[in-house]
């Protein structure tokens, strides 16, 4: 289990920019790393659009936003185009990074047990240390809460 105060595990994943990126590429800047279940679903769309709507506020604080799901890049591209998302989405098809961060869990959907991503957000400081962990995230108000926490604790 990943906890606050730990070094954020580094990883490399394909990004919506067409490149492979590593978390360590952003050393020197705070990062909001958020894991979400699926592109183009209601809750995930609301969350992504909330990050989009506050993107300028995060950018003014020099904070990078990275979204991670198990969707392929082609689906990320549709999601970004449809909702004008200004940040990178990363594709973790085999859930290795999700497992590394402890967000790939058994869930119950429509009475069936399935494995999926538990909506979670990690705030990582400029030195790569996890400073805040949000698990079992409820979408409403979450992005504002993260932004407020960063203003109060990281800048």
N, C-alpha and C positions, 0 to 999 in steps of 0.2 A: 504494500500500500504506500502510495506517495503521500508525504506529509509536508506541512509548512516547515521551512527551515532547511529542507533538503535541496541538494543540487538537482535541477530539472534534468531528467534523462535526455541526452541528446538523441536525435533521430534524423533520418533523411527520408523524405517522401516526395512523390511527384506533386507539383503544385499547378494550380489553374493558370499560371503564367507560362506553362509549358516546360518549365525547368524543374530539376530536382532541387529542393532546398532542405537545409538542415536548420534545426533550432539554433545551433551555435552561430549560424550566419548573422544572427541578430544580436549577438553579444554586444554590449554597450548601450542597448536600448531595452526598456521594459517591454514585455510581451504579454498580451492576453491570449492564452491558448484555450480555445473552447472546443469541446467535443459535443457533437449533436448527432441524433439518430439518422436523419435522411433529408436529402435535398427535396424541395418543393412540397413539403408537408406543412400543415398549418402552423404547428408550434415552432418548427425549425425556420419557417419563412418569417414568422413574427420576430424571432430572436435575431436572425440575420439582418432584417430590416431595421431593428432597433440599433444594432451595431452600426449599420450604414448611416442611420440618422444622427448618431453621435460620433461618427467617424472623425469629423473635423476636431471635435473636443479632444479625442484620444490623440490625434495627430499633433495638436498644439502642445500636448504633454510629451511628445516624442515616443508614444506608445504604439507598438506594432500589434495588429489583430490578426490572428491565424485561426481559421475554422477547420476542424478535422471531422470527417465522416468516412464511412466505408464505401461511399458512392464513387463510381469511376469518374475520371476527368471530364468525359463527355456530358455527364449529368451536372457536374459542377459548372461547366460552361453555360449550360441552359439556365441554371439557377442564377448565375451571375448576370447573364444577359437580361433575364426576365425582371430582375429586381435591382439592377444597377449597383451591384455590390462592389465597393472599392477596395476590398482587401482580399488576400489570398485564401483559397480553399485548398486543403490538402487531401489527397486520396490515400486512405489506409485500407486498401482492399482486403488484406489478410488479417486485419485487426491487431497486428503486432504492436503498434504504438499504443493503441487503445488498451491492450493488455498490460503493456509496460506502465501505463498511467492508472491502471486499475479501474477503468471505466467500461470495460467489456463484461457485461453481467447477464445472468439469467433473469429474464423478465417474463411477466405473464401478459399476453395479448390475446384478447378474446377467448380467455380460458385455456390457452395453450402456453406451455413453457417454451420460450425462444431465447437465443442469445442475441444481445443487442447492446448498443451504446447507451449508458446512463448519462444523461445530459449533465455535463460538468465543465467548470471553468477553473483555470489555473492562472494566477497572476505571478509572473516571473520578473524579478528585478533585473537591472542592467548587467549584473554579474552572474546571472543564470541561477539564482536561488529562488525557489518557490516561496513566495511571501503570503499568498492567500489561496485557499482551496475552497471552491463551492461545489458541493456534490448534490445530486438529486435536485438540480436547478428547476425552479418554477420560472417560466419565461417572463411573466408580467413583472415589470420593474427591475429585472435582473441587471440589465445593461447600465441603468442609472446607478444601481447599487455598486457595481464594479467601478464605474467612473468616480463616484464619490469616495470609495475606499482608496483608489489610486491617488486622488488629490490629497487625501488626509494622511496617507502613509508613505507614498513613494516620491512625491515631488515637493 
